[in-house]
Amino acid sequence: MAGLELLSDQGYRLDGRKATELRKVQARMGVFAQADGSAYIEQGNTKALAVVYGPHEVRMSRSKTLHDRAVINCQYSMATFSTAERKRRPHGDRKSTEMSLHLKQTFEAAVLTNLYPRSQIDIYVKILQSDGGNYSACVNAATLAVIDAGIPMRDYVCACTAGFVDETPLADLCHAEESGGGTSLALALLPRGGHIALLQMDARLHQDHLETLMEAAMTACKGVSKVLDQVVRQHLQEVSALTGE
Amino acid sequence: KMLCMLDIRLDGRQTYDYRNIKISFGTDYGCCFVDLGKTRVMAQVSCELITPKENRPNDGIMFFNIELSPMASPAFETGRQSELMVKLNRQLERCLRNSKCIDTESLCVVSGEKVWQIRVDVHLLNHDGNLMDATSIAAITALCHFRRPDVGIQGEDVTVYSTEERDPIPLSIYHMPISVSFSFFQQGTYLLVDPCDREERVMDGLLMIAMNKHREICSIQSSGGIMLLKDQVLRCSKIASVKVSEITELINRALENDKKVRKAGGRCGFAESMPQERITALKTHVSPLEMTDVEEKANEIVLRAEAPPQTVPSPVLPGPGTGQVGEGLQSSWGLEEEEEEEEEEEEEEEEQQHKAEEEVTCVAEEKRGGNCKYLLRFTSLVPDVFVPSCQLQYSQNCTDKFRTM
């Protein structure tokens, strides 16, 4: 832990990126035919899969029906082979439940739920390979899946992590940088209005640095939103070409 | 909502005010009670020697557990891991463990074989809002208060000395992270610090910032479906730093007091800290009131107020053949449409009968609930008037008066 140099003197990180560079993002929509919406995203080595069912009738526990909005139900799980050591409990433990809650909170803010009263929208996300930025990959994948399902949202929800080393903010942390004990901030943003849907930070950071860190995270999120936008347009072109429009 | 706009809250606090915080300790080291207004929380720290994790052989283990018992609120259920419990547990873990407030390497006894496991159990005794702040204050105070047994190592043998043999040692704590909760209303327009239970139920979302007195942010977590703006978060962090320094002062003073009392050999503990003057369990504190301009305000109000309405001792006769007793109020039962229709019909009827002066059997009608307004219609012959018994005295007056007509 002490030996790893997260930021070298020339300004390069462990994987050769510069401080504000994002990892390579590749995404595909419409991966599964059965689900209403699905998407797969790769952010560097982190791979996430998201599936959306809905809006449909509230199935389990009718009492959760809201008369004026849709209920959003999220489940986050990690594949047992996703981490270096085999994960014995993919879902149901505290961390997964907390992640599911955060995802639900993020999408309740972004999806126009008042168009679908008394119904339920399910979002299932699975991490196939975890290399830092789990939450961000989930949010980005889920955004694409929701768009694929045709559910209206206020704006793209883009998420990214940011860290702080040697007075420099780093964008899009990988696993080694996250677990190195330094600061890590996860931010979910709606890029057009600059609204923050979720903000989560661990580990110590002096108050004066908070603004620079948040700025870096927001810039990174806007970068991710450009990529997602491109993916959506490309997918739309492919689909309309197939249907001959 | 209205109170937010007027800048006062339900209990008279300002937007950035905390409720009264009271910290008391139990007889054992590591037991601490925190009162945040009416929210009561108890934290207990205990320790145990166990084998460490394989990938961290030199570090001790910290374990946090928050129990939400139904004693605290009728909304909590036993057994089931509710969302709130997971949320609070994770927030406390992130606040205290990830910020490395305790030196875990000092908890190591024999590397790879025996380390101390420090376990913090927090029990909620009464839920009146802002559980996160209360639990964080209780947990960190209990950790500061705790003393672990001294350990002696001679070669391979490890001896744990009991409290009688050697004084227990306090834990080495680097800093005290304390969480401050901000609740947002109306999509971020209004902000309140330290929401009470009622404010929590109507809030849009919550932002929790954990800081220590060196102005280092230990954790930030936003929850609920609110959208924040960057400058809102920055403003909250500034407010939080002020609050945290105040609370840290309070905790240090409480710890000092307790140390003094214990040294002086005085009796200390939970039972001692509760004053036993009354039979009733709940005790409200004497709160000072601003009384300087009360008289002036009262006089102003009296001068500006209208004269009280004259009470009608006898029935009023608005026209020939009609008598009116009492003034009715507007019905608030929401049956307005039906009543209005009935009203219109009745009014038409009245007019017809009024003009035609037909004989009508007396009808006592109840118009518009509340204080009943009875329109008694009479024919030239004064018949027996049927009036509900509640208005019996009035009816007597009526019949007498009308008889004289």
Boltz contact constraints between the chains, C-beta under 6 A:
constraints:
  - contact:
      token1: [A, 94]
      token2: [B, 86]
      max_distance: 6.0
  - contact:
      token1: [A, 94]
      token2: [B, 90]
      max_distance: 6.0
  - contact:
      token1: [A, 97]
      token2: [B, 86]
      max_distance: 6.0
  - contact:
      token1: [A, 98]
      token2: [B, 86]
      max_distance: 6.0
  - contact:
      token1: [A, 98]
      token2: [B, 90]
      max_distance: 6.0
  - contact:
      token1: [A, 105]
      token2: [B, 225]
      max_distance: 6.0
  - contact:
      token1: [A, 108]
      token2: [B, 225]
      max_distance: 6.0
  - contact:
      token1: [A, 109]
      token2: [B, 225]
      max_distance: 6.0
  - contact:
      token1: [A, 109]
      token2: [B, 227]
      max_distance: 6.0
  - contact:
      token1: [A, 195]
      token2: [B, 227]
      max_distance: 6.0
  - contact:
      token1: [A, 196]
      token2: [B, 228]
      max_distance: 6.0
  - contact:
      token1: [A, 198]
      token2: [B, 222]
      max_distance: 6.0
  - contact:
      token1: [A, 199]
      token2: [B, 220]
      max_distance: 6.0
  - contact:
      token1: [A, 199]
      token2: [B, 222]
      max_distance: 6.0
  - contact:
      token1: [A, 200]
      token2: [B, 221]
      max_distance: 6.0
  - contact:
      token1: [A, 201]
      token2: [B, 220]
      max_distance: 6.0
  - contact:
      token1: [A, 202]
      token2: [B, 94]
      max_distance: 6.0
  - contact:
      token1: [A, 202]
      token2: [B, 98]
      max_distance: 6.0
  - contact:
      token1: [A, 202]
      token2: [B, 219]
      max_distance: 6.0
  - contact:
      token1: [A, 203]
      token2: [B, 98]
      max_distance: 6.0
  - contact:
      token1: [A, 204]
      token2: [B, 99]
      max_distance: 6.0
  - contact:
      token1: [A, 204]
      token2: [B, 216]
      max_distance: 6.0
  - contact:
      token1: [A, 204]
      token2: [B, 218]
      max_distance: 6.0
  - contact:
      token1: [A, 205]
      token2: [B, 217]
      max_distance: 6.0
  - contact:
      token1: [A, 206]
      token2: [B, 216]
      max_distance: 6.0
  - contact:
      token1: [A, 207]
      token2: [B, 215]
      max_distance: 6.0
  - contact:
      token1: [A, 207]
      token2: [B, 217]
      max_distance: 6.0
  - contact:
      token1: [A, 207]
      token2: [B, 237]
      max_distance: 6.0
  - contact:
      token1: [A, 207]
      token2: [B, 241]
      max_distance: 6.0
  - contact:
      token1: [A, 210]
      token2: [B, 237]
      max_distance: 6.0
  - contact:
      token1: [A, 211]
      token2: [B, 234]
      max_distance: 6.0
  - contact:
      token1: [A, 214]
      token2: [B, 230]
      max_distance: 6.0
